[in-house]
């Protein structure tokens, strides 16, 4: 078992990465159904929580079926982070996660996310403010460093552990890389194998197949893997990886019926959580990835992103299921999603 404070996870857990505009409750529901062991909310602005911003407060929504689940916050001000930690504590998730990894300009320009990697002392103060303001286990997600010349993750890991974090997730790129190039897991392994480190270390970046998950598990000796883009439109990735780790064999690719059933559940949860108008609109971004690889799917996909009525969409989904009932994919449909998002 892997323990994060009082949370017990299975050996080598698979975590769903917090992704802005992706990791909402409807998406988390289908990932939980398909094997995700620990999930996180979209990242939430500490300043937004303090201002009582509607969008920030909505991101605090969690449900019992998701547990264990963490709420992730970000910010660059100690007082704001401490106040946000107390707000999160009242919501009673299973843990509080701090984002020190988001590389996008609108976050970095506010001295938050990956910007804090340039000032480790500040990172420590922000983390300590959160640890001292909540009864929840506090974890951190970050990157290797700011740029190629400043990969300070070993120091970061030691100092954050010293002020009380209970686990660390590391994306194997620097801030300057954004999401380009190949993730470098060698420094993640160095952190994991550091004799001073006794908290769980989770690796993140470029895990897009069961084969790679097994390879990286064995090569880098991490405690678990965090999966982001590969789960968008393909929540089956979690169970596929688990099965492969246990048996060295692949699960069959999801049938068209399974795909359509997951789309329907995702859409229904989206409507229940956001209301029909917004739920239908925001679901449109997911269809391309769910239906990726189906031949001649473009016409159906165009209809899906224009229909506004729930029943019409469900009827069209049934039509797609019937049209492709005999389709057998030539290979597994695991992929890196095309959906754009802000942070992972």
C-alpha positions in Angstrom: 0.0 0.0 0.0 1.0 3.6 -0.6 0.0 6.0 2.2 -0.5 9.8 1.9 -1.2 10.9 5.4 -4.2 8.8 6.4 -5.1 7.9 2.8 -4.3 4.4 1.7 -3.8 3.7 -2.0 -3.0 0.4 -3.8 0.6 -0.4 -4.7 1.7 1.7 -7.6 -1.5 3.8 -7.9 -2.5 5.6 -11.0 -3.4 9.3 -10.5 -5.6 11.5 -12.7 -3.7 14.8 -13.3 -5.5 18.0 -12.5 -6.2 19.7 -15.8 -7.8 23.1 -16.3 -11.1 22.9 -18.2 -10.9 19.1 -18.2 -10.8 17.6 -14.7 -14.3 18.5 -13.6 -16.7 16.2 -11.8 -18.2 14.7 -15.0 -14.8 13.8 -16.4 -13.6 12.5 -13.0 -16.6 10.2 -12.8 -15.8 8.3 -15.9 -12.1 8.1 -15.0 -13.0 6.7 -11.6 -15.3 4.1 -13.2 -12.3 3.0 -15.3 -9.6 2.6 -12.7 -8.2 6.0 -11.5 -7.0 5.5 -7.9 -6.6 9.2 -6.9 -8.0 12.3 -8.7 -7.7 16.0 -8.3 -10.0 19.0 -9.1 -9.0 21.6 -11.7 -6.6 24.0 -10.1 -8.3 26.8 -8.1 -7.1 30.3 -7.6 -6.5 31.2 -4.0 -7.3 34.8 -4.8 -10.6 33.6 -6.5 -11.6 31.6 -3.4 -11.0 34.6 -1.1 -13.0 36.9 -3.4 -15.8 34.3 -3.4 -15.6 34.0 -7.2 -18.4 31.8 -8.5 -16.2 29.8 -10.9 -13.6 29.2 -8.2 -16.2 28.0 -5.7 -17.8 25.7 -8.2 -14.5 23.9 -8.6 -14.7 22.9 -5.0 -17.5 20.5 -5.8 -16.6 17.0 -5.0 -18.7 13.8 -4.5 -18.4 10.8 -2.4 -18.1 8.4 -5.3 -14.8 10.2 -6.3 -12.9 9.5 -3.1 -10.1 9.7 -2.5 -10.0 13.1 -4.2 -7.8 16.1 -3.7 -8.6 19.8 -4.2 -5.7 21.7 -5.9 -5.0 25.4 -5.3 -2.5 27.8 -6.6 -1.3 31.3 -5.7 1.7 33.4 -4.8 0.7 35.1 -1.6 1.1 33.4 1.8 -2.0 34.9 3.4 -4.2 34.1 0.5 -2.9 30.5 0.3 -3.4 30.0 4.1 -7.0 31.4 3.9 -7.7 29.2 0.8 -6.4 26.1 2.7 -8.9 26.8 5.5 -11.7 27.1 3.0 -10.7 23.8 1.4 -10.4 22.2 4.8 -14.1 23.0 5.4 -15.1 21.2 2.2 -13.5 18.0 3.5 -11.7 16.5 0.5 -9.2 13.8 1.2 -6.2 16.0 0.6 -5.1 19.5 -0.4 -2.7 19.8 -3.4 -0.6 22.8 -4.3 0.1 23.6 -7.9 3.7 24.8 -8.4 3.9 23.5 -11.9 1.5 25.3 -14.2 3.6 27.0 -16.9 1.1 29.2 -18.7 1.7 32.9 -18.9 -1.4 34.1 -17.1 -0.5 32.1 -14.0 3.2 32.6 -14.1 2.9 36.3 -14.5 1.1 36.5 -11.2 4.0 34.8 -9.4 2.1 31.5 -9.1 2.3 28.0 -10.6 5.8 27.2 -12.0 6.9 30.8 -11.3 7.6 29.8 -7.7 10.3 27.5 -8.9 12.5 30.6 -9.3 12.2 31.3 -5.6 12.4 28.1 -3.5 12.3 30.1 -0.2 8.9 31.5 -1.3 7.8 28.0 -2.3 8.6 26.7 1.1 6.8 29.7 2.8 3.7 29.2 0.7 3.7 25.4 1.4 4.2 25.9 5.1 1.3 28.4 5.2 -1.0 25.8 3.8 0.3 22.9 6.0 -0.3 25.1 9.1 -3.8 26.1 8.0 -5.4 22.7 7.3 -5.9 19.3 9.0 -5.7 17.7 5.6 -2.6 16.0 4.1 -0.9 18.5 1.9 0.7 17.4 -1.4 2.5 19.3 -4.2 2.6 19.0 -8.0 5.6 20.7 -9.6 8.2 20.5 -12.4 11.9 19.8 -12.6 12.7 23.5 -12.4 12.3 26.8 -14.2 14.6 26.1 -17.2 17.5 23.8 -18.3 20.0 25.7 -16.2 17.8 25.6 -13.0 16.6 22.1 -12.4 16.3 22.4 -8.6 13.7 19.6 -8.0 16.0 17.6 -5.6 16.4 20.6 -3.3 12.6 21.4 -3.7 11.6 17.9 -2.7 13.8 17.9 0.4 12.7 21.3 1.6 9.0 20.7 1.0 9.1 17.3 2.8 10.8 19.2 5.7 7.8 21.5 6.1 5.3 18.7 6.0 4.0 17.7 2.6 2.9 14.0 2.4 3.5 13.3 -1.3 5.1 14.9 -4.4 4.1 14.7 -8.0 6.7 15.7 -10.5 6.2 16.6 -14.2 9.4 15.7 -16.1 9.8 19.0 -17.9 10.9 22.5 -16.9 8.7 25.5 -17.1 10.5 26.8 -20.2 9.7 23.5 -22.0 5.9 23.9 -21.5 4.7 20.7 -23.0 7.2 20.4 -25.8 10.0 17.8 -26.1 10.2 14.6 -24.2 9.6 14.4 -20.5 12.9 13.6 -18.6 12.2 11.2 -15.7 15.9 10.8 -14.7 15.6 13.6 -12.1 12.3 12.2 -10.9 14.2 9.0 -10.2 16.9 10.9 -8.4 14.4 12.4 -6.1 12.8 9.0 -5.5 16.1 7.4 -4.7 17.3 10.2 -2.5 17.9 8.7 1.0 16.4 11.8 2.6 13.1 11.3 0.9 10.5 9.2 2.6 7.3 10.5 1.1 5.7 8.9 -2.1 7.0 10.3 -5.4 4.7 10.2 -8.4 6.0 10.7 -12.0 4.1 12.6 -14.6 4.7 13.2 -18.3 4.3 11.3 -21.6 2.7 8.1 -20.2 0.5 7.2 -23.2 0.6 3.4 -23.2 0.6 0.4 -20.9 4.1 -0.5 -22.2 5.5 2.8 -21.3 3.9 2.7 -17.9 5.6 -0.6 -17.2 8.9 0.6 -18.6 8.9 3.7 -16.5 7.8 1.9 -13.4 10.7 -0.5 -13.7 13.3 2.0 -14.9 12.6 5.0 -12.6 11.2 3.2 -9.4 8.5 5.8 -8.8 5.7 5.0 -6.3 3.0 5.6 -8.9 2.2 7.5 -12.1 0.0 10.5 -12.8 -1.8 10.5 -16.2 -3.1 13.6 -17.9 -3.6 14.0 -21.6 -3.8 10.2 -22.4 -7.0 10.0 -20.3 -8.9 12.7 -22.2 -11.4 10.9 -24.4 -9.9 7.6 -23.2 -10.6 6.9 -19.5 -10.0 3.2 -20.2 -6.2 4.0 -20.0 -6.2 3.4 -16.2 -7.6 -0.2 -16.3 -5.6 -1.0 -19.4 -2.3 0.0 -17.6 -3.3 -1.9 -14.5 -4.1 -5.1 -16.5 -0.9 -4.9 -18.4 1.2 -4.4 -15.2 -0.4 -7.5 -13.7 -0.5 -9.8 -16.7 1.8 -8.3 -19.4 -1.1 -8.6 -21.7 -3.4 -6.0 -23.3 -7.1 -5.6 -22.5 -9.3 -5.5 -25.6 -9.9 -2.0 -26.9 -13.3 -0.6 -25.8 -16.1 -1.5 -28.2 -18.2 1.1 -29.8 -21.0 0.3 -27.3 -18.6 1.0 -24.4 -17.4 4.2 -26.0 -21.0 5.5 -26.5 -22.0 4.5 -23.0 -19.1 6.5 -21.5 -19.9 9.5 -23.6 -23.6 9.3 -22.5 -22.5 9.1 -18.8 -20.1 12.0 -19.2 -22.8 14.1 -20.9 -25.4 13.2 -18.4 -23.1 14.1 -15.5 -22.2 17.3 -17.3 -25.8 18.3 -17.6 -26.6 17.4 -14.0 -23.7 19.5 -12.7 -23.8 22.5 -15.0 -27.4 22.6 -16.3 -28.5 21.4 -19.8 -27.4 24.5 -21.8 -23.9 24.7 -20.4 -23.5 21.0 -19.9 -24.2 20.3 -23.6 -22.0 23.1 -24.8 -19.0 22.2 -22.7 -19.3 18.5 -23.6 -18.6 19.4 -27.3 -14.9 19.6 -26.7 -14.7 16.0 -25.8 -16.4 14.3 -28.8 -13.3 14.4 -31.1 -11.2 12.5 -28.6 -13.9 9.9 -27.6 -14.5 9.1 -31.3 -10.9 9.3 -32.5 -10.0 6.6 -34.9 -13.4 5.8 -36.2 -13.5 5.9 -40.0 -15.7 8.6 -41.7 -16.7 9.9 -38.3 -16.5 13.6 -39.3 -20.1 14.0 -40.3 -21.4 12.6 -37.1 -19.0 14.7 -35.1 -20.1 17.9 -36.8 -23.7 17.0 -35.9 -22.7 16.4 -32.2 -21.2 19.8 -31.9 -24.2 21.6 -33.3 -27.1 19.8 -31.5 -28.4 21.6 -28.5 -31.1 19.2 -27.2 -30.0 16.4 -24.9 -32.5 13.9 -26.3 -31.4 14.6 -29.9 -27.7 14.1 -28.9 -28.6 10.8 -27.2 -30.5 9.7 -30.3 -27.5 10.5 -32.5 -25.2 8.6 -30.2 -27.4 5.6 -30.6 -27.2 6.0 -34.3 -23.4 6.1 -34.2 -23.4 3.0 -32.1 -25.5 1.2 -34.6 -23.5 2.4 -37.6 -20.2 1.2 -36.1 -21.4 -1.9 -34.3 -19.2 -4.2 -36.4 -16.2 -1.9 -36.4 -13.1 -3.5 -35.0 -10.1 -1.2 -34.4 -6.9 -2.5 -36.0 -5.0 -1.4 -33.0 -5.6 0.1 -29.5 -6.9 3.6 -29.7 -4.7 5.1 -26.9 -3.6 8.5 -27.9 -2.5 11.9 -26.7 -5.6 14.0 -26.7 -6.1 16.9 -29.1 -8.0 18.9 -26.5 -6.3 22.1 -25.5 -6.1 22.9 -21.8 -4.1 25.2 -19.5 -2.3 23.2 -16.9 -1.2 19.6 -16.1 
